[in-house]
Amino acid sequence: MDYNSLAVFALVIVLLKFFHKLLGAKQHPPFPPGPPPRLLVGNFRDLPTKLPWLTYTEWGLQYGNLVHANALGQHIFIVNSVKTANELFEKRSHIYSDRPVIPMIELMEWDFNVGLMPLGDRWRQHRRMFQQHFRRDLSRNYRPVQMKKAHQLLQGLLESPQDFRELLKTVAAASIMATVYGYDVKPSNDRFVALSENAVQKLSESFFPGAVAVNTFPILRYLPSWMPGAGFQRFAAECRQITQEMRQAPFDFVKQNIRDGVDSKSVVAKLLGASQARGRSDDEVIQEMAATAYAAGADTTVSILGSFFLAMAVHPDVQKKAQIEIDTIVGPHRLPEFEDRPSLPFVEALFREVFRWRPVLPLGVAHATTADDIYNGYFIPKGATVIANIWAMTRDESIYSEPDRFSPDRFFTADGMLNSDDTVLSFGFGRRICVGRHNADAIVWAAIVSVLSTFNIAPAKDANGNEIEIDANYSDGLVSHAQAFACSITPRSNTAKNLVQATEVSDM
């Protein structure tokens, strides 16, 4: 059977399902408003494949906080407000906590990731294992490692400021790898860092509805890779190889260290020890949990720190205000520590604003319904895909005035107190909220406050001494990153430089 025949066959199956649903459909309330569907294909051609959050935000302005689209019989709902997200994902989490079936995830063998798993016993087992080591109280145990890695970032910036993007990748991976695997990442060209970056990038490129044909026509997954139109099969095969190595290589590193008697403190070592003590063999689950922690956590951390550097380069007034606060509270003769965090409200506001200004996951990770539901008189059927448009929520002018402007001051009350709006929407909602959020929060804060205390970030200059304009362009995909930009990173003073150098000696 050739590609055209398969495409026709897929369309026939869709049409049969469509007419079956049409003939057997029961009366129900209307769907929420949305773009007008076309005959048979619905809104299939309307689904954006590039920067979809922008299109979905426009739909929200036109149709409301809950938008409906129908792509070849698959119902898709876009949630554009925090209020609606809380109503559905939090208050009705028993209905809205599943994940949609995305064939490319299975083809690329990313279905081990607890964040992408459907509800069930396997998901509960993975989630429980995460909670045992990454809940709020236990995450505090990782702070010394996280701050040490932040200090190593400072050393890298002092030696090679032009390589800041690579240094951000290193510090993000280093914090997680040290905690999860007891592994010290190399300063550059680290094999494990490269594996994670490559695997997550491939996942990100093939996630959204409409991005890959097989996600819309699951039957196409049976196309052999040599057939025309089956490029996704070759892409998936390449990704499988990288994903398998990403899972296996650091796990084998831990097991070898255990055999050599040199690791008992890493998360993986503790889990393996507990499993052995119970007389069980949980190697596969432990390997999958660890790979999820280091792949997902590292990539999102790189994204948010990239946005921080961009924001500081184009907003020197905000940077200066944060530095004055650090100088006043911490002083010039030591680096900030986690104990200083409650005393640095403007740094805290800046931290929140970075997450709001450029959401790491502009569309979060899609939810799916496990039962029919009615919300505000609108019908949401079982098996629907429900997308949280984080981008739209962070652009809600009723909550954030001038939402495109970077302004930490928005998080202060009229009397100058830090307000209670500390929710990071990119961490998700309800039962599906990110289990590693406390860890990520600490890593990002440590890096931000450490850099602010010791370095000035400014636009780079050309050969004539003119500032090079920075374009705040961002990549497409599940995790969005600032596109490459140049900036100048210099020590704030000789005292700051000496402080970084002294830290290097103590860390060696």
MOBEL-V958060 format. One record per residue. N is the residue number from 0. RES is the residue in one letter. D_CENTER is the distance of its C-alpha to the mean C-alpha in Angstrom with 1 decimal. Layout:
{{N;RES;D_CENTER} {N;RES;D_CENTER}}
This chain:
{{0;M;39.9} {1;D;38.5} {2;Y;35.3} {3;N;37.1} {4;S;38.5} {5;L;35.2} {6;A;33.7} {7;V;36.8} {8;F;36.6} {9;A;32.9} {10;L;34.1} {11;V;37.0} {12;I;34.9} {13;V;32.7} {14;L;36.0} {15;L;37.5} {16;K;34.6} {17;F;34.8} {18;F;38.5} {19;H;38.3} {20;K;35.9} {21;L;38.1} {22;L;41.3} {23;G;39.9} {24;A;37.9} {25;K;38.9} {26;Q;39.2} {27;H;36.1} {28;P;35.1} {29;P;33.6} {30;F;30.0} {31;P;28.2} {32;P;29.0} {33;G;27.2} {34;P;28.2} {35;P;31.6} {36;P;31.3} {37;R;33.5} {38;L;36.0} {39;L;34.7} {40;V;31.3} {41;G;30.1} {42;N;27.2} {43;F;26.2} {44;R;27.0} {45;D;25.3} {46;L;21.8} {47;P;20.0} {48;T;18.5} {49;K;17.5} {50;L;15.2} {51;P;15.9} {52;W;14.6} {53;L;17.6} {54;T;20.0} {55;Y;18.8} {56;T;19.2} {57;E;22.7} {58;W;23.4} {59;G;22.6} {60;L;25.1} {61;Q;27.6} {62;Y;27.3} {63;G;25.8} {64;N;22.9} {65;L;22.9} {66;V;23.4} {67;H;24.6} {68;A;24.7} {69;N;26.4} {70;A;25.8} {71;L;28.6} {72;G;28.9} {73;Q;25.2} {74;H;24.5} {75;I;21.2} {76;F;20.7} {77;I;18.5} {78;V;18.1} {79;N;18.3} {80;S;19.2} {81;V;18.1} {82;K;21.6} {83;T;21.3} {84;A;17.8} {85;N;19.5} {86;E;22.6} {87;L;21.0} {88;F;18.0} {89;E;19.6} {90;K;23.3} {91;R;23.4} {92;S;20.8} {93;H;23.5} {94;I;23.3} {95;Y;19.7} {96;S;17.7} {97;D;18.1} {98;R;16.0} {99;P;17.7} {100;V;19.3} {101;I;17.7} {102;P;20.2} {103;M;18.2} {104;I;16.0} {105;E;19.3} {106;L;20.9} {107;M;18.3} {108;E;18.5} {109;W;14.9} {110;D;16.4} {111;F;16.5} {112;N;12.8} {113;V;13.4} {114;G;10.4} {115;L;12.1} {116;M;15.6} {117;P;18.2} {118;L;20.0} {119;G;22.8} {120;D;24.3} {121;R;21.9} {122;W;18.8} {123;R;20.9} {124;Q;21.9} {125;H;18.4} {126;R;17.2} {127;R;20.4} {128;M;20.1} {129;F;16.7} {130;Q;18.4} {131;Q;21.3} {132;H;19.6} {133;F;16.5} {134;R;18.0} {135;R;18.8} {136;D;22.3} {137;L;21.6} {138;S;18.6} {139;R;21.3} {140;N;22.9} {141;Y;20.3} {142;R;20.8} {143;P;23.7} {144;V;21.7} {145;Q;18.7} {146;M;21.3} {147;K;23.2} {148;K;20.3} {149;A;19.8} {150;H;23.6} {151;Q;23.4} {152;L;21.1} {153;L;24.0} {154;Q;26.4} {155;G;24.6} {156;L;24.5} {157;L;28.2} {158;E;29.1} {159;S;27.0} {160;P;25.4} {161;Q;25.2} {162;D;22.7} {163;F;20.2} {164;R;17.3} {165;E;18.2} {166;L;18.7} {167;L;15.2} {168;K;14.0} {169;T;16.8} {170;V;16.2} {171;A;12.6} {172;A;13.8} {173;A;17.1} {174;S;16.2} {175;I;14.5} {176;M;17.1} {177;A;19.9} {178;T;18.9} {179;V;18.2} {180;Y;20.7} {181;G;23.0} {182;Y;22.5} {183;D;23.0} {184;V;21.0} {185;K;23.5} {186;P;23.4} {187;S;22.9} {188;N;22.8} {189;D;21.5} {190;R;21.5} {191;F;18.7} {192;V;16.3} {193;A;17.4} {194;L;17.0} {195;S;13.4} {196;E;12.6} {197;N;14.9} {198;A;13.8} {199;V;10.1} {200;Q;11.4} {201;K;13.9} {202;L;11.8} {203;S;9.8} {204;E;13.3} {205;S;14.8} {206;F;12.8} {207;F;14.1} {208;P;17.7} {209;G;20.2} {210;A;18.2} {211;V;20.2} {212;A;23.6} {213;V;23.4} {214;N;20.7} {215;T;23.4} {216;F;26.4} {217;P;25.5} {218;I;29.1} {219;L;28.3} {220;R;26.6} {221;Y;30.2} {222;L;31.0} {223;P;32.1} {224;S;30.2} {225;W;33.4} {226;M;33.9} {227;P;33.3} {228;G;30.1} {229;A;28.5} {230;G;26.4} {231;F;23.3} {232;Q;25.1} {233;R;25.6} {234;F;21.9} {235;A;21.0} {236;A;23.7} {237;E;22.4} {238;C;18.9} {239;R;20.6} {240;Q;22.4} {241;I;19.5} {242;T;17.5} {243;Q;20.7} {244;E;21.3} {245;M;17.8} {246;R;18.6} {247;Q;22.3} {248;A;22.9} {249;P;21.4} {250;F;22.6} {251;D;26.1} {252;F;25.9} {253;V;25.7} {254;K;28.5} {255;Q;30.7} {256;N;30.2} {257;I;31.3} {258;R;34.3} {259;D;35.1} {260;G;34.9} {261;V;32.4} {262;D;29.3} {263;S;29.3} {264;K;26.6} {265;S;23.3} {266;V;21.3} {267;V;22.3} {268;A;25.9} {269;K;26.2} {270;L;24.9} {271;L;27.3} {272;G;30.1} {273;A;29.7} {274;S;29.6} {275;Q;32.8} {276;A;34.5} {277;R;34.1} {278;G;35.6} {279;R;32.5} {280;S;30.5} {281;D;26.8} {282;D;25.8} {283;E;23.8} {284;V;21.7} {285;I;21.3} {286;Q;20.3} {287;E;17.6} {288;M;16.2} {289;A;16.2} {290;A;14.6} {291;T;11.7} {292;A;11.4} {293;Y;11.8} {294;A;10.1} {295;A;6.6} {296;G;7.2} {297;A;8.9} {298;D;6.8} {299;T;4.2} {300;T;7.7} {301;V;9.5} {302;S;7.9} {303;I;8.9} {304;L;12.1} {305;G;13.0} {306;S;13.1} {307;F;15.2} {308;F;17.6} {309;L;18.0} {310;A;18.7} {311;M;21.2} {312;A;22.9} {313;V;23.7} {314;H;24.4} {315;P;26.8} {316;D;28.3} {317;V;25.1} {318;Q;24.8} {319;K;28.5} {320;K;28.3} {321;A;25.7} {322;Q;27.8} {323;I;30.9} {324;E;29.4} {325;I;28.4} {326;D;31.9} {327;T;33.6} {328;I;32.0} {329;V;31.3} {330;G;33.9} {331;P;34.2} {332;H;35.2} {333;R;32.1} {334;L;28.3} {335;P;26.4} {336;E;25.4} {337;F;23.4} {338;E;26.7} {339;D;26.8} {340;R;23.7} {341;P;25.7} {342;S;28.2} {343;L;25.8} {344;P;25.0} {345;F;24.4} {346;V;21.9} {347;E;20.1} {348;A;20.3} {349;L;19.1} {350;F;16.0} {351;R;15.4} {352;E;16.2} {353;V;13.8} {354;F;10.9} {355;R;13.1} {356;W;14.4} {357;R;11.5} {358;P;8.5} {359;V;5.1} {360;L;4.8} {361;P;8.7} {362;L;9.7} {363;G;7.4} {364;V;8.7} {365;A;12.5} {366;H;15.1} {367;A;18.6} {368;T;21.9} {369;T;24.3} {370;A;27.3} {371;D;28.9} {372;D;28.3} {373;I;29.9} {374;Y;28.1} {375;N;30.2} {376;G;32.7} {377;Y;30.3} {378;F;29.9} {379;I;26.6} {380;P;27.6} {381;K;26.5} {382;G;24.1} {383;A;22.5} {384;T;18.9} {385;V;17.5} {386;I;14.6} {387;A;13.3} {388;N;13.4} {389;I;11.5} {390;W;12.9} {391;A;16.4} {392;M;16.1} {393;T;15.4} {394;R;18.4} {395;D;20.7} {396;E;23.9} {397;S;25.4} {398;I;22.9} {399;Y;22.0} {400;S;25.0} {401;E;24.5} {402;P;20.8} {403;D;20.4} {404;R;22.1} {405;F;20.4} {406;S;22.3} {407;P;21.6} {408;D;25.0} {409;R;23.7} {410;F;22.7} {411;F;26.3} {412;T;29.1} {413;A;32.4} {414;D;34.0} {415;G;31.4} {416;M;29.5} {417;L;25.7} {418;N;24.9} {419;S;23.1} {420;D;20.0} {421;D;17.5} {422;T;14.9} {423;V;11.3} {424;L;10.6} {425;S;6.8} {426;F;7.6} {427;G;9.6} {428;F;13.3} {429;G;16.3} {430;R;16.5} {431;R;13.0} {432;I;11.5} {433;C;9.1} {434;V;12.0} {435;G;10.8} {436;R;10.2} {437;H;13.7} {438;N;13.2} {439;A;10.1} {440;D;12.3} {441;A;15.2} {442;I;14.0} {443;V;12.9} {444;W;16.1} {445;A;18.2} {446;A;17.3} {447;I;17.8} {448;V;21.1} {449;S;22.4} {450;V;22.0} {451;L;23.5} {452;S;26.4} {453;T;27.5} {454;F;26.5} {455;N;27.0} {456;I;24.6} {457;A;26.4} {458;P;26.6} {459;A;28.2} {460;K;31.8} {461;D;33.7} {462;A;37.1} {463;N;38.9} {464;G;37.0} {465;N;35.2} {466;E;31.6} {467;I;29.3} {468;E;27.5} {469;I;23.7} {470;D;22.1} {471;A;18.7} {472;N;17.5} {473;Y;14.0} {474;S;13.0} {475;D;12.6} {476;G;10.3} {477;L;7.3} {478;V;5.2} {479;S;8.1} {480;H;10.0} {481;A;13.4} {482;Q;16.2} {483;A;18.7} {484;F;20.8} {485;A;23.6} {486;C;24.3} {487;S;26.9} {488;I;26.0} {489;T;29.2} {490;P;30.3} {491;R;31.3} {492;S;34.6} {493;N;36.6} {494;T;36.0} {495;A;32.2} {496;K;32.7} {497;N;35.0} {498;L;32.6} {499;V;29.9} {500;Q;32.6} {501;A;33.9} {502;T;30.6} {503;E;30.5} {504;V;33.9} {505;S;32.9} {506;D;29.8} {507;M;31.7}}
